[in-house]
């Protein structure tokens, strides 16, 4: 917040100094300069007062709406909790728990077309495949090596 206020103060002072320098360096009589400077000063003061009033009204409205919101929250928090609400909540929670625990993990009908993977069995199966010893390769024979070379010399149609 202070960075914004410092920027605003610097902006206002810079604008005022540039305005004063412009009026002082222009070729006009001193009476004209004094009259224009006082008019601009009065206009600027009126604008600043208008903006101040606008900001004060806006913050008053925000403060009032925030106070209303907080008072509503306090009123809701201070209401006595009825026991009937808690019992119905507990009953609804128990019913939902029963419904979810009774649900089958795998579909019982054929219309179910989603893919269901059991992570434990899928990973165990992949691990078993990795752990299985690899089948030894057949030793290479010179006849087997010569056969592919003969095929590579013939052009394919």
Buried (B, 14 or more C-beta within 10 A) or exposed (E): EEEEEEEEEEEEEEEEEEBEEEBEEEEEEEEEBEEBBEEBEEEBEEEEEEEEEEEEEEEEEEEEEEEEEEEEEEEEEEEEEEEEEEEEEEEEEEEEEEEEEEEEEEEEEEEEEEEEEEEEEEEEEEEEEEEEEEEEEEEEEEEEEEEEEEEEEEEEE
